């Protein structure tokens, strides 16, 4: 049991493994293009429990225990879950890392989280070492594998560290409105609540105990896979199907051969799958429902008709977890709108207008949420790591301010837009300020502002509005050089997909850039002779 008598993620897994030891726990389907285990991986609950026990003993011998964090860059591999469970058993918090991050991004997360070590796979070791060198850190690195031996944990200087609470399970970094990502502290109770919420939601996304296989291509450094998918599978004694990432060409083959009965998606996935020619494989599967967010309203009904199962749109944030999760899991789902369902009685909410008062019925306003029970923050994150001011601001007046604009129609909530200065591309939140900070480091850039532009496939794309230094040529070659510069320093998805050269940026009397004026009229901007489409250059790194 976790310190203080609370149940942990590890405790929940142990209970499941004891009850159904021979049931399938994890499947990673065979893939000829994958360098590790191309024949695939299949683990029962017993197999996983044995592997976790070995890892737990190894970590304990090396000195890992309460008060430490370990960064994990283990991709979407079964090893991620095994290491997480082993560390959780020792009351060690984990910091999942996005493999797409560049050296300076990784260095910031390692320093800010004060992780005691980083554990990675051989194929990612080079980028981890580059981050350590870039930050001038002395940092232990462990390479996962059959003969894994944890490195001796790094101890922070006395008085410098912010040790995790005994019940902390993980710190997930999420891009907000600031230039640097914020670390969301998530307790064991957060993960358990997420799994139990999903297991109990019912309706069209009912998980049947011991009878379902939940397939997710979503990354385990995000809350969707790490909290909801994984924990719900444990809670219902089901099987988790792990895909390294979304592969459109082999998607339906993977769904069929793994006998998945539920899939998790992001909005970009239905659009891409609908773009493929109809084929017999469209319905050669056992999927009963898809669970996700952000499907384009114009694709929603078409997808369900063609592929034969409902897409359940849901809303939550890393910060809210199951404390404020809403899903359109029951009819009427209002397919073709951006409806994400009716809140349960356990969720208290407000829709607040610009004047700070309640928005009129049907009128958009910012979404404020809290748990309706005696503990308003039950199920939510514990706070932002090393940023109590941001935590206090997010919970102003006793309500969590989501930054999302919604409207209520007959009790059902509809997503309208994001109030925060965040670009959401293919499910990734991108802070404009972070990209702007890199752009202005380029020798040719005098000023820069980043805005979101609509994208038929990705939802939104990053546009960099750039004022060049005097005498420089606003050409495609210059635009490419700037985009290349960004991709060397940022994850590929954060780099500009469009570069627009301008003579000046519109500003207020206090010299703040008026981004609203940059977006109007957008159609004309995209066809400007000084606007360059560089989306084809944005490609993910090779997955192993």
N, C-alpha and C positions, 0 to 999 in steps of 0.2 A: 504494500500500500504506500501511496505517496505520503510525504511528511504531513503531519497534521491530521492523518486519518482519511484523507481524501483519496478517491479512486484515481488511478492513472491510466494513460493510454496502454501501457504495458499490462496492467492488471486486467483490463478489458480483453486484451488479446489472449492472455493466459487462460481466462475463463472460457473463451471460445475454443481454444485449442484443447482444453481438457474435455469439453463437451463433444466436439466433433473432430477428433484428431486425424481421421482418415479422409475428411472432406477436402476437396480442392480449395486452396486459399489464394494462390496467385498463378496466373498464366501470362507468359510473355511469348506470343506466337513466333513461330519460325520466320526468319527473314534472311534471305541470301545476301542482302546488302549490309547486314549488320555485322560488325567485326566481332562482337562478343556473343557467344552462344548462338550462332546462326541457326542451330537446330531448334531453338526455343528453350524456354524454362517452364517447368511445371512444379509447383510446390504444394504439398498438403499442409494442413495446419500443424501436423506433427513435424514435418520437414522444417518448416519455418521456426517452430519452437526450439528444435534442436540447434539450428544455426544461430538463432538469437542467443541461446544459452552459451554457446562457444564464444561469440563476440562479447557478450557481457563479461565473461570471465577474463578475456583478454584486456578489455578496457579497464576492468577493476584492478588487474595486476599492474597496469601502467600508471595507476593513480587517479583515474577519473572518478568523480563523484559529485555530490551536491555543491553548488556554487560555481560550476563551470558551464561554458557553452562550447559546442563543437560545430564548425561550419561543414556542411555536406555538399559537395559537388559530385553527385553520383548519378546524374541524369535520371531518366525514367526507367530505372532498372530495379529488379527485385531487391538488389543489394541496398538500395536506399531505405526501403521499409525495414530490412533486417537490422541495419545500423541504427536507424531511428529507435526501434523498439529496444535494442540492447542499451542504448544510451538513456532512454527514458526509464528503463528499469533501475538505472543508477542515479536517477534524478538529475541527469545532465540535459540541459536544454540544447536544441539544435537550431542552426541557422542555415536553412536551405539556400543554395546559390544557383542562380541562372547561368548555365554554361555559355550562353551567348554574350555575357558581359565581358568587357575589355579590362585590361590590367588596372587602369586607374579606377574603374568602377568597383572591381573586386577589392582593390586595396582599401577603398573607403569602407566597404561593408565589413572587412576583416578588422580594421581599426575601430570602427564605431561600435561593433558588437562585442569587442574585446574577447573574441573567441579564443579558446585555449589551444586549438589546433584546427586544421582543415583536413578532411578526408575526401579523396577524389579517386577517379579511375585513371589508369595509366595514360589514356588518350588525352586527358585534360590537365595532366601534371604540368606541362610546359606553361600553360596560361596561368596556373596558380603560382608557379615560381616567378613568372614575370611580374605578377601583381605584388608579390612579396618584395622583390627587388625594387619595384617602382616606389613602394612606400617606405623603403629602407627599414623593413621589419625583420626581426628575428622570430621566425615563426615555424613551428613544427608541422610537417606534412605527412600524412599517412596515405599509402596507395592501397586501395581495396583490391582484394584478390583472395585466392584460396589460402595462401599462407600469410594472411593479414596480421601484422603486428602493429598496434597503435603506437605512435610516437609519444614520448614523454610530454605531458601537457605543459603549455606555456603558462606561467603564473604572472599575472599583471602586477605592476608595482603597487605597493601598499598605498591605499588612499586614492588610487587612480581608477579602480574598477567599480562597476555597478553590478554586483553579483546577482544572478537571477534568484527569484523567490523559489522556495522549495517546490511549489507546484507549477513552475513555468515549464511548458512543454517545448515551445519554439519561439523564435523571433522571425517573423516574415516581413520582408521589406517591400514597401508599396510606394509607388510614385504618387506624390500628392501635388500640392501647388507650390512647393518649394523646390529649389534647385537640386537638393539632395534627397534621396529616398528616406522615408521615415520607417523605423523599425517597430512593427506592431508586436507587443508582448502578448503571447497567447498561452493561457494556462491549460492544464490537463482538462479542466472543466469545460473549456471552450471546445476542445475536440470531441469530448464525450457528448456534449450537448448537440453538436452538429450532426454526429452520427445518429443520435436518438431522434432528433427532429426529422431527419430524412426517413428513418425507419418507420416513424409513426405518421408521416404525412398522408399516406394512403391516396385514395382517389385514383387518377390515371397513372400516378407514379408509385403505385404500391410495390414494395419490395417483399417478396414471399420468402419466408424463413427457409433457408437451405435449398432454394429452388431457382435462384437467379444468378446470373453472371453479369457483372457491371463492367462495361468496357469504357476506359477513359484514355484519350490521347493527350489530355491536358497535363501540364507540368506539375511536378510535386513540389515546386517552390511557390505554388499558388494554393490558396485555401480550398478551392473547389475540389481538387484531387486529394490533397493532404488531409483535409478535415472531413468533408462531406462524403466523397466516394469511399475512401479507405475506411473511415470509422463506421459508416453505415454497413459496409460489407462485414466488418467484424461483429457489429451489433446483431445482424441478421444471420450470421453464420454462413455467409455466401462467398462467392469467388470474385476476385478482382482481376480483370484482364487489363494488363498494362501494355500500351503501345508507346514506342519511344516518342512519336509525334504523329500528327495527322498526315497520312500518305493517301491522297485522293485516288491514285491509280490502283492501290491494293486495299482500299478501305473495306469494300463489301466482301472481298475474299477473306480478310482478317475477321470481319464480323461473323461470317458464316462458319469458318473453320474453328473458331473459338466458342461457338454456340452462345454468343452474347445475347442476353435478353433485354438489356438496357444499355443505352449509350449516353455519354456526356458530350456536349458540343458547345462551341462558341458560334456566334452569328455568321462568321465567314464560312463555316463548313457547309451548311445547307446550300449557300449560293454556289460554291464550287462544285458540289455533287450534282446539283441541278444542271450545271453547265455541261456535264458529260452526256453523250447520247444515251437514250434509253437502252437498257440491256436486260436479258433474263435474270441477271444477278440482282436487279433492283429490289425484288421481293423474295430472294432466295436466302432468307434469314429468319431468326426467331425473335427479333427485337419487338418488345411490347411498347416501349416508349423511349423518347429522348429527353434528357434533362439538361437545361442550359439557359442561355440568355443571349439576346441580341440578334435573333433572326430577323431579317428584313421583312416587314409586313407583307410585301408583295411576293415573297417567296414561301411564306408560311403554309398557306393552304396547298400550293402547288407541290411542295415537298411531301406533305402528308398524303396527298392523293396518289402521288407516284410511288412512294416507298412504303406506304401502308401502315404507318404508326404515328401517334401524336408527338409533337415537340412541346414539352412543358416549359414555358418561359418562367423564369424565377428571378428574384432580385435579392441580393445581399451584398455586403462589402466585407473585406478582410476585417475591418474594425467591428462590424456588427455580428459576424458569425450567425449562429442560430438564434441569437438574441433578437434579431430583427430580420428574419428571412420570410419572404412571401413567394408563393408559387401559384400559377394558374393551373392547378391540378384537378380542377373540377369544372364541369360545364355550368354556365356558358363561359368558354375561354376567350371569346371575342377575337378569334383568329383573324389576322389581317390588320390588327391594330397593334399598339405597343403595350397591350395590357399584360400585367404580370400578376394578376389575381387579387383576391380579397384577403386582407390581413386577418389572421386568427385572433381570437379574443386575448391571447397572451401578448399581443403587440399593441402598444399604445403609440399613436402617431399624430402629427400635426402637419398641415400643409400651409406654409407661412408665406405671405406676400412680401413684396419689397418694403412695405411700411412696417413690417414686424407683426402685423396682425394676421388673423386667420384668413386665408384666401376664400373667396366666394366659391360655392359649389361649382365644379367643372372648370374653375380657373386655375391655371398653373401656379405653383409655388414651391419653395424649397421643402424637402421632405425631412421632418424631424422625427426621430424614433427613440423609444426606450421600452424596456420590458414592462408589461402592465402589472406585474406582481410586486411583492414587497421589496425586491432587489432590482432597481431600475437598470442596472448594468449586467444582470445575469445573462450569461451566454455571450457577452461582448468581449472584446479585447481588454487587457488589463491596463493598457496605456501605451504611449509612444516612448520607446527607449531613450533615456537621457533628454527628454523634451516634455517636462511636466506642463510647461506653458501651452504647448500645442494640445496636450490632452485636456487641459482645463478649457481651452477655447472650443474644442470639439464638443465638449459637454456643457456649454454655456446654458445657464438657466435650467439645468437638469435634463436637457434633451440632447441626444446626439445629432449634430448637424451634418447631414450626409453630403451636402453640396449637390445633390441631384434634384432636378426640378420635375415634379410629377403633377398629375391632376386626378381627381376622383370622379368617376362617372358611375352612378348607381352602386356605390360602395366598392367598385373595382378600381384599382390603381393603374394608371397609365404613365409610362415613362415619357418625358418630353425632351429633356436635354440635361447636360451637365453644367452646373453653375461654375464649377471649378475650372481653372485654366489647365485642363488636362485633355490630351488627345488620346482617343481610344482606338487603337489600330489592331485588328484581329485579336481582340481580347486583352491586349497589352495596354496598360496605362502609361502614357509618356508625358512627363512634366515638361512643358514648353521652356521653362526657365533653365532646365538642365541642358537642353539642346542649344539654347541661346548662349549659354555660358561657353560652350565649345566653339560655336560659330565665331564669336568675337575674338577667339584666340588665333584665327586664321589671319595670315599676314595681309590678305587682300581686303578684309572686311572692316569697315568703319563702324557700321551699326547693323543690328539684326533683330528681327522679331519672328517668332514662330507661331503659326496658327494651324488650325485643323481645316482641312478641306474634305468634302464628301468624296467617298470612293465606293464604286459599285460593288467591289469585291471585299475590301478590307474594312468597310464601314467608314473609317476616317483615315486620312493620310497626312503626313507631316509636310507642311509647306514652310520653307525658309524665305522670308522677305529680307533681302540684303541690300544695304547701301555700300557700294564699293569705295575704296579710297580713291582720291582724285587721280585721274589719268588711266585707270585700269579699264580693261575691255569687258563689258557685260555679255560675254559670249558663252556658248555651250561648253567650251573647254574650261572656262573659269568656273562655271557651275559644277562641272564634273570634279574639278580639283577640290572645290569646297566640300562636295558630298563625300569624296574619297577621304578627305581629312576627318570628317565626322565619323565615318565608318571605322576608321582606325582607332577612334577614341570612345566610341559608343557601341552598344549592341546594335546589330544591323537594323532592327525594327525602329530604332529611335532616329536614325539618320534621315535627312530630308528626302522625300520622294519627289518633291517639286522645289525648284529654286527660282524665285522671282526677284529680278533686280529692279530696284527703284532708285529714283533720284533722292528721295527723302522718306522718312517715316512720319506719319501724322502723330502729333503729340498734343497733350493737354497743356493748360497754362502752367502746370507743375512739371512739365517735361516727361510725363508718363506716356508711353505709346498707346494710342487708341486703336486697339486691335479690331474693334468693330468696323472701323473705317477701312481697314486693310482687306476685309472680306467682301466689300461692296464695290461694284458688282462682280461677283466671283467668276461668272462665265467669261467675262471680258478679260479678267486677269489670266485665266488659263490659256487664252489664245493670244496673249501679248507676245510680241517678238522677243521680249526679254524674260519670258517664263519658260523654263525647261523641265520636261517630264523625265525624271531619272528613276522612276519606280522599278524599271527592269534591273537596275543595279542592286536593288535591295534583296539579297539572297541570304538565307540562313547558313550558318557554318555547317560543314559536313558532319552528320550525326554518325556516331560509332555504334 
